[in-house]
Amino acid sequence: MVDLRREEVRFVGFRIRVARSPRTGRTFPLVRPSCEALQHLRTVIKGLTGRDRAPLPDAGVRGQSRGSGVGRLLSLPQLQS
């Protein structure tokens, strides 16, 4: 048996302990992901959103500065009624 008021428990990738609210003074169960779980999550997100996964802009898109803003969208035939 573990006294959560004095110790922190690691369970299924989470750290669990009893904390005291600085505002109200009441105690509550504080559940946080473990450091290892956070690092694994960061690694997965970095692999999904890394710089090597960003699409490169097309050469044609870079040169189109005229007629590519809101004015062009408002002058489309399907939007005019």
C-alpha positions as CSV (number, residue, x, y, z in Angstrom):
1,M,0.0,0.0,0.0
2,V,1.3,3.5,-0.9
3,D,0.5,6.7,0.8
4,L,-0.1,9.1,-2.1
5,R,0.1,12.1,0.2
6,R,3.8,11.4,0.7
7,E,4.8,9.5,-2.4
8,E,4.3,9.7,-6.1
9,V,3.3,6.5,-8.0
10,R,4.1,5.7,-11.7
11,F,1.3,3.7,-13.3
12,V,0.7,2.9,-17.0
13,G,2.7,5.9,-18.2
14,F,1.4,8.4,-15.6
15,R,2.7,9.9,-12.4
16,I,0.0,10.1,-9.7
17,R,0.2,12.0,-6.4
18,V,-2.0,14.1,-4.1
19,A,-1.4,17.8,-4.4
20,R,-2.7,20.8,-2.6
21,S,-4.4,23.7,-4.5
22,P,-2.6,27.0,-3.9
23,R,-5.8,28.9,-4.3
24,T,-8.3,26.9,-2.2
25,G,-5.9,24.8,0.0
26,R,-7.9,21.6,-0.8
27,T,-6.2,18.4,-1.9
28,F,-6.8,16.7,-5.2
29,P,-5.4,13.8,-7.2
30,L,-2.7,15.2,-9.6
31,V,-2.3,12.9,-12.6
32,R,0.5,13.8,-15.1
33,P,2.0,11.9,-18.0
34,S,5.4,10.4,-17.2
35,C,8.6,12.0,-18.7
36,E,9.1,8.9,-20.8
37,A,5.5,9.1,-22.2
38,L,5.9,12.8,-23.0
39,Q,9.2,12.2,-24.8
40,H,7.6,9.4,-26.8
41,L,4.8,11.7,-27.8
42,R,7.2,14.5,-28.8
43,T,9.1,12.1,-31.0
44,V,5.9,10.9,-32.7
45,I,4.7,14.4,-33.3
46,K,8.1,15.5,-34.6
47,G,8.1,12.6,-37.1
48,L,4.7,13.6,-38.3
49,T,5.3,17.3,-38.6
50,G,9.0,17.6,-39.3
51,R,10.6,19.9,-41.8
52,D,11.2,17.1,-44.2
53,R,7.5,16.5,-44.4
54,A,6.5,20.0,-45.4
55,P,5.5,20.3,-49.1
56,L,7.7,22.6,-51.2
57,P,5.8,25.4,-53.0
58,D,5.4,25.1,-56.7
59,A,7.3,27.5,-58.9
60,G,4.0,28.7,-60.5
61,V,2.5,29.6,-57.1
62,R,5.5,31.7,-56.1
63,G,5.2,33.9,-59.3
64,Q,1.5,34.5,-58.9
65,S,1.0,37.7,-56.9
66,R,-1.6,39.4,-59.1
67,G,-5.1,38.1,-58.9
68,S,-4.5,35.6,-56.1
69,G,-6.2,37.4,-53.2
70,V,-9.7,38.0,-51.9
71,G,-10.6,40.2,-54.9
72,R,-10.0,37.2,-57.2
73,L,-12.3,35.0,-55.1
74,L,-15.1,37.6,-55.1
75,S,-15.0,37.9,-58.9
76,L,-15.5,34.2,-59.5
77,P,-18.7,33.5,-61.5
78,Q,-20.2,31.0,-59.0
79,L,-20.0,33.6,-56.2
80,Q,-21.8,36.3,-58.1
81,S,-25.5,36.3,-57.7
